[in-house]
Amino acid sequence: ALKEDQPMVEVMTDKATVEITSPVAGRVAKILKKEGEVAPVHSVIVILEKGGAAAPAPAATPVAAPKPTPAPTAPPAPKAPTPVAAPAPAPARVEPAPAPVATEAQRVLAAPATRKLARELGVELGAVAGSGPHGRVTKDDVAGFASTPKVVSAPVPTPAPVTAPAATPLASTPAPAPAPVRTFTAGGEDRIPYRGIRKATGDQMRRSAYTAPHFTYVDEIDMTALYALRKSAAAIGEEQGTKVTFLPFIMKALTSAIRKFPNVNSTLDEEKGEIVVKHDIHVGIATDTDRGLMVPVVRHADQKGVLELAGDLQRLSQAARSGTAKRDELIGSTITITSAGSIGGLFATPIINYPEVAILGVYQIKDKPVIKDGAIVPGKIGYLSLTLDHRVVDGGTAAHFVNHMKRLLENPGLLVL
């Protein structure tokens, strides 16, 4: 049996995982799509019967998979991967029973995503004051409630009995349970379903690799001056609860270079034979998550300052990793950054996020000796790699583009210009 608004099924699209709640109180009459099965858009995945008793066929409430909103920047393309349904198992038949009385949490006005966040944070919705229309509780209300320190009365300690030293046992801290050891057997294998975000990413990468002729330009950047500036900015950001990394500065240099070489921020409309240069700069940030590769988008990056960009990056990366990112936060990028700086490596040649024509790779900054004014001094050195679609951008443009970024990042005071 299901209660109204109770989480019922998760549907995974090519961009995000969406939780669908039961629209009525009742029971599952029939499951039409099995767990892991591909469900075409608008298809019925489960039929519910209102209340506890069987109802006539017309009263059955079909639940259809949601229709993903198409990306506004993408040109006509083959049919996108359809959602994958993961319906709950059908419960055993039970005798008709009166509909349960709604709990306080159910009576609270809140969207399914807000209820899911409340469950994850252990927050009782009935205790949260709603700031939305008609007192609706929003995700910000839940997050704010969870982050507010709660006053807890300290219990009065009970005096411990006095015992003779010889009779006092030695205190010992129980050892943590060892992590389960992964075992591998001769001739064994694991089979992991190739679907959802993993398949969508694979399809996108294959299409990009076999459509656009890739080439990559790499340069070495002396980040010594930027390193000092970022340290000062991080202290200011900490006062505002914002973590400032090197990425916001790199984004500022990137958007400046795009204004100088706008074709890098474009798509190729092969059907019409046109290069479509985008006026808006929406930077996608490739993010590694437990669910796979996600690309949340920082919109109008050229119109924002370093601290604002840092706040957007922090918020979007957290949403992507927690699975709470909205679909419109995952579509519409015009150029993408992939960063492995926190992991390591020298540099790589990433695949373009089709239908874009460029992707910037950012890597770890390392201590290396550099020559300045004839003397060997320590420096902070990193690499940038710019992979481009050679149909749209030539090698000379790539070199000028990265040189422009290099000049700004090595002299970060110029970024204010």
N, C-alpha and C positions, 0 to 999 in steps of 0.2 A: 504494500500500500504506500501511496505517496501523499504527502501534504502539499497544499498549494505553496508554490514558490520554493519547494525543496529541490536542491541540486539533483538532477536526473541523469544528465549525459554530458560528456565533453566532446566537442566537435573540433577537429584540428584542420585548419586551412593551411594554405601555403605561407601565410604570414603570422598567424597566431592561433592559440588554443582558446576556444570560446566555451564557457560553461552555460548550458541551457537548463533552466529550472522548469518544474512542472507547472503548466498554466492552470491546473485545477487540482482539487483534492480527489483522489480516486485510486485506482490500481492499474497496473500494467496489464492490458488485455492481450496485446500481441507485440512482439519485437520483430520488426521487418528487416533490420540490418544488424548483422553480427559485429562484435567488437573487432576493429581493425579493417572492416569492409569499407570500400569506397562508396560514398553516397552521392549521387548526382544532385546538383542544386535543385531545390524545390521538391525533392523526393520525400516521402513519408518514411520516418525511421522507427516510429513507435506509435501505437494506438492506445489511448487511455480510456478507461470507463469511469465516469464521474461517480463519486460516492463509493460505497462498498459493494452494492449490488450491481448485477449486470444491467446494462442499459441498451435500448434499441440502437441499431447500427448508426442512425444519423446522429445520436448523441455522443458517439465516440469522438474524441478530440485528437485529430492527427497532429503530430509535431514534425515539422519539416526542417531540414538543415538550412541554416541561414545562408543568404546569398552574399558572397564577398563583394565589397565595393571595388570596382576596377581602378587600377592606378591611373591617375590623370595624365601622367607624363609618358606612359608607355605607348608605342605605336601598335597597330593591329598585330596580334601575335596568335600562335596556336592556343587552343583552349587551355586555360590555366588548370593546375591540378585541382581536382575536386576534393571537397572535405572528406575526412575520414571519421566515421562515426564510432564512438565507443560506448554503446548503450549499456545500462545497468542490467544485470541478470534478472530474468522474470521471477518474481516471488511465487512461493507456493500459494495455491488457492486457499482462501480463508472464508469463514462464514461472514455474511454481511454484518457490519458493525456501524454504530453511529459515527459520523464524521468527528474527528478529534477537535477539541477546542483549541483555537489558535493561541500560541504562546505569545509572550510579550515581544520576543524578537520577530515573530511573524507579523505582528500588527504594526511594527515600525515601518515607515515608508523608506525603502532603500532598494537600490538596483542590485541585481544578482552579483555583479562584480564587487559591489560594496560589501555584500554579505559574505562573499568568499574571502575578501581581505580581512573582515572582522574575525572569521573563523581562524584564519592563519595567524592573526595577532592575538588570539585569545580574548577578544573584546566582546562584551555583552552589548548588543545593539540597543537594548532598552535603556542603557545607562548613558548613551551618547546623545548630546543635544544636536539636533539637525539644523543646518544652516541653509538647506535648500528650500525650494518652493513647498508650501504646506508642511514645513517641518521635516522634509525629506533629509535623511542622513546621507552625506556624501563620503567619498573615499578620503577626502581631506579631513573631514570630521573624525573619521575612525583613526586615521594616522595620527592626528593631533591628540586624540584621547589616549592612544597607546603610548605616545611619547611624553605625556604629562606625568611627572613623578607622583606616585600615590603615597599618602601618609599612612604608615603602618605602625600601630602601637607595639612597642617593644615588650615582650613578655617579661614578667618579673622572674629573675633567675632563682631556681630552687637551690639552696645550699647543698653542696655535695657532702655526703657522709665522710667523716674523717676516719681513715684506716691506717693501720700500721704500715710503715714503708715496706716491710717484707711481704705484706699481703697485697700490695698494689701491683696489678698486672701491667706489663709493658703495653703501651698503646701502639697500635700498628694501623697504618693506612692501607685499606684493601687495594690490591693492585688492579689497575684497569683491565677490563676484559680484553684479551687480544683480538685484533681484527681477524675476521675469517680469512683463512689462507685459500687463495685461488688455486684450484687443482686443475691440472691438464692431463688428459688421458691419451694414450697412444691411439691414433686413428679417430679421436673425438673431434667435434667441431661445434661451434655455436652458429645458429641461424637467426639473424636479427631482421625483422621486417623492414624493408626498404620502402618507406612511405612518409607521409606528412612532411615536416620541415626538411628532413634529410633528403627526401626525393625531390622536393621543390628546389632545394639548393643545387642538387645534382643536375636537374634538368636545366636550370638557369645557367650553370657553369658550362655545361656541354654546349648549349646554344651559343653562349658568348664565345667560347673557344673556337667553335667551328664556323662562326659567322664573321667575327671581326679579326682581321690580321693584327695580332698583338706585337708590340715592341716596347721595351722598357729602357728608360734612361735613369741612371743612378749617379748621385753625387754625394760627396762628403761635406758635412756641415760642421763648422766649429761653433758649438753651442755654449762656449764658456761665458760670454756676456749674458746670453739668455738664461743660463743656469742661475746666475746671481739675481736677475730680474724676477724670475719665477719664484725664487725663495722669498723675496720681499712680497710678491703678490699673494703667495700662499698664506703668509701671516695675516694679510688683510682679509683674504677669503675665509680664513678660519674664524674670524670674528663674526662673520655672517653665516657660518655653518656650511660653507662651500669649499670643496676640495679643488684646488687649482693645480692642474698638471701642465705639462708642456703642450698638450693638444690644443688648448684655446689659442695659444700664440701661433702655432702652426696653421690653424684654421684661418687666422687673420692674414697670415702671409699668403695662404692659398687663395683666399677671396681677392686679395690685392692683385695677385698674378692673373686670376681669371678676368678681372676688369681690363687688364692689359692685353690678354690673349683670350678673348671670349669664346673662340671655337672649341676650347677645351671643355667648356660647360655646355654641351650640346648633345643632340641625338641625330641619327641618320635615318630619314624617312626614305627607304629604298623604293617603296611603291611610287612615290611622287618625284623621286630623284632630287630631294632637297635636304640640305643640312639645316637642322632646326636649332638655332642658337637660343638658349634660355636666358631671359633677362633676370629671373630670380635665381638666387644661389641657395639651394637646399642641400646641405652636406649630410650624406648618409655615413653612419659610423658602424662599421662591421664589428659586431659584438659576439664573443664566444659565450654561449650559455649551455646549461644542461640539456636544453631542448634542441640544440644545434645552433647554426649561425643565424643571427638576427641582425637587421640593419635599421635601427631607429634613426630618425631624420631630424637634424637641427635646421629649422626653417629660417630663411632670410639671414643666414650666418654673416653676411657682409654688413648688416645693419646693427650688429650687436657688439658690445664691448667684451673684453676678456673675461670679466667676472660673470657677466650674463651668459656667455658661452659655457663657462665652467659649470654654472648652475644647470643649464640645459643638459650638458653631458652627464652630469651626476644623476639627474632625475631620470633621463631616458635609459641610461645603462642599467640602473636599478630596476626600472620597469621591465626592461627586456629580460633581465636575468630572473626576475620573480614571475614572469609570465603575465604581468598586469598591463603591458603596453597595449594601447588602443590601436586598431587597424590603421587609422589615419596618421599615427605616429611612426608607422613602418612602411609608408609608401610615399612616392613623389620626390625621391632624391634626384639631383641633377649631376652629382659627382660624389664619389665615395672615398673615405679614408679607412684603411685597415692598419691597425697598430698592434705590433707585437713587442712594444717597448718594455712592458712589464714582465715579459717572458724571457726575451734575449734574442740572440741571433745577430747576424751582420746585416743582411738585407735579403729580400725575396723578390719574385716577379709575380705579383698577384694577378688573378684573372679579373677582367673588367666586369662590373655589375651591369649587365645588359639591361636596357638599351643605351646606357651612358657610354661615353667614349673615353673616359679616363678614370683611373683609380690611383690614389697616392698611398704608398707604403711608408710607415713610420716605424723606426726600430730603436733599439736600446742605445742610450747615450753612455759612452765608456770613457774612462780616463786613458788618454794617450799623449805621448809627447808630440808637440807641434813646434814649428820653427817660426819665430816672430822676431823681426829686426835682426836676423842673423844668429839668434840665440835659441837654444832648445828649452822650451818651457812646458809645464803640464797644461793640458787642455781637455775640454769635454767634447768629444767627437761623436757624431751620429751620422747615419745615412738616411737619405730619402730616395725612394724609387718611384718613378712615375710611369705607369703602364698606360699605353694609349692605343686607340684604334687608328691604324695607319691609313685607313681610307679617308679619315677626316683631318688628322693632325700629322704634320711632317716632323722628321727628326730635328730640324733646325728650331722649330717652334718649341719642341720639348726641351731642348737645351736652354733656350732663352727663358722659358717658363720657370724651370728649376733654378736657373741663375738668379732670376728676380727673387724667388723665395729665399735663396741662399743669402743674398745681400741683406734682406730684411731680418732674417733670423740671426745672422752674425752681427748685425747692428740693430738690435731690437728697438732702440730709440726711434728708428725710422718708422716703426709700425704706427705711431701716432699720426703720421702724415697720410 
